[in-house]
């Protein structure tokens, strides 16, 4: 049994996997990492821990300390020029966020075809993968919560909201903010999808991240929702490596 970790900008996502099956999965806000040891105290024996991190070093150290109590020293993975059948098209491949790299791995290992890989978290990333496994590049937008919060923080009168109703003709400030954030995200997403679709049939979207449920109702098929796509990609990549040994 292996422990997989996705240490993001606002949450730690983790999962236990054995023989290609998820046994347990969980999420914990970074503000509550001091509770991680208690959350993990009843876990079964684990052989190894693997993860990706985009968080500050001190937060990663907290996770490593909790792993140490399980007798584990996590192996942190980064983006590579090529791995798992994917070639990294970034000018400087190591600068691609490891979470984005593993989300791409997840989409590719689930279906070996062109895809738009969307991670809707603190930031929203839109990454294009062609039918040969070439990562063509992508876009980074503020996430939905970050968009909504920035309007409150950067203006005198716009309220702080969590959600509203999406409509093209909003009749309240709450709904106007929600509609603007969603429309901006969906517009960028469809632009990226259409550009990639010019290379052939309409490409599928692989959607993950904490805001996946806000976006999914407005996306056309083919659509595949994997809330923990980063963990899925990391696990499938390493399982493939094990199979080749």
N, C-alpha and C positions, 0 to 999 in steps of 0.2 A: 504494500500500500504506500502510495506517494502523496505528499502534501504539495499543492500548487498554490502560489501566491501572486496576487496582482495588487501591488501597493500603488494606489493612484493619488490624485490630487486631493481627494476628499474622503476616500474610503479605502479600507483594505478588503479585498475580495479573496476568499480562499476556498479550496475544495480538496476533498480526499477522494482519490481515485484508485481503483483496483481492477485489473484485467479489463481495461477499457470502459469501465462503468463508474459514474460518480456515486460515491457512497454518502457523502455529506458535502454541503456547500454553505457558506455563510458570508455575511458582510458586517463590517464594523467601521463606524466613523473614526477618522484619525484622532478626533478629540477624545475618543474612548479607548485608545490603544492600551492604556494601563489596565484595562479589564481583559485583555487578550489571554493572559495566562489562565485566568479563571474560566474563560470560555473554552479553552483547549484542555482543561485538566482531565477530562474523561475520554479523550481520544484514544483509539486503539493504537497498538504499536505501528510506527511508521518507519519505513526504510530510508527515505530520502525526502528532501524538500527542494523545490525549484521555484523560482519566481522572477518577476520583472518589477521594476520600481521606477517611478518618476517623482518620488517624494524626497523631502529633505533627508540628509544623512542621519540626523538625530531620530527621525521617525523610523527609518530603516533599522537603526540600531535597536529600537524598542521591539520590532518584530523579530530581529535576530536573537534578542534576549529571551523572548517567549519560545522561540524554536530551540534554543539551547536547553531549556528546561525539559524538552522532549527528546534530548539527546541528538539534536539535528543542527547542522550548520548549513543554512540554505545556499544553494548555488544561484546567483543572480545572473540572468541572461541579458544580452544586449543585441542590438541589430547588427547584422552581418552583410557583407556584399552579396552573398548568395547562401541560401540555406533551405532545406526542405522542399526543393523544387522551385523556389522563388528567387528571382534576381532583383536586387535592390537598386532602383533607379535614382535614388537620391544622389546629388553631387558628392556629398560626403556621407556615405552609408551609415557610419556610426552615429551621426546626428539624428537619425530617425528614431523617434521614441520607441523603446522596446515594447510598449503596450500596443502601439500601432503595428509593429512588425509581427507580433503574435496574433493579433486580430486578422491580419492578412494570412498568416499560416492557417488559422482556423477556417477561413473561407475556402482556401485552396485545398486543404485536406478533406473538407466536407464535400466539395464538388470541384473537380479539376476543370474549371472553366472561367471565363471572364466574369468579373463581379465588381460592384461598388461596395466597399466595406465601410460601414458607418458606425462609429462609436459615439454615442450621445451621452456624454458625461459632463464633468465640469467644463471641459471644452468639447466641441463637436468636431470630429475629424471625418473627412470624406476622402477615401483612398481608392485609387483605380488600379485594378489588376486585369491584365489582358489574358487571352485564351492560352498563351504560352507560359504563363507564370511570371510575366514581367510586371513588377510594380512600377507603374508609370509616373507616379507622383500623387499629390493630394492637396487638400485644403484644410485649414484649421479655422474654426469659427468659435466665438464665445458660446458656451453651452446655454441652454434655455434659461436656467436659473441665473446664470451670470448676466445674460442680456437683461432680464427683468430687473435684477438688482442694480445694474449699472445705471438704468434710467432713474431709479429712485435716488441713488447716490450722486448722480451728476446733474440733477435738476432741483429746483426749489419746491415744486408742488406735486410731482408725480409720486404716487404711493408705492410702497413696497408691497408686492403681491407674490403669491406662490403660484396660483393658476387662475385662469379665467376661461371664457368661452371663445373658441376660434371662429371668426366670421370675417368676411371681407368688408363688411359694413358695420363695424362695432359701434354700439350706442352707449358705451360706458368706458371710462378710462381704464378700468381693470381689463375689460375685454379687448380694448385697443392695444394695450401692452402685450397681452397674451397673443393676440393675432399677429402683431408685428414680429414678435420673436419667432413664432412658428412659421410665418410666411417667409421670413428671411432665411431660415434654416431649410425649409422645404424648397425654396427657390434655388438655393445653391446646390442642394442635393439633386434636384431634377436637371439642373444645368450640367452637373458632372455626369449624371446617368445618361443623358442624351448624347453628350460628347463621346462617351465610351460606347454607346449603342451604335454609333456610326460605323463601328468596326464590325458589325454583324447584327444578330438578333438583339432584342431588348434584353439588357443584362439584368441578372438578379441583384437585389440588394441584400446584403448580410448586415443585420442591425443588432447592435448590442449597446450596453451602457445603461446607467441608471435612469435615463429619460427615454428609453426605448418605447415605453407605453404611450408617451405623448405624441410620438411621431408615427408609430405604426398604423393608426387608423387612416392616415392620409396618404399612404404609400400603396401603389399598385403592385400586383404580382408581376413577376415572381419575387416574393419577399420571404426571407428566412430570419426569424428572430431568435437570437441566442444572447440572452442578457449577459452571460459570462463568456463572451466570445474570446476574450484574451486568454482566459484559463483553458478554454477548449483548444485554442491554437497551440498553446504551450504544451498541453498534454499530448495532443496528437503528433506534434513534432517529435517529442521525446520518445513516444511509443514507436514511432516510425524508425527512429535511430536505434532503439533496442532491438527491433525486428531485423535490422540489417547486420547486427553484430553476430 
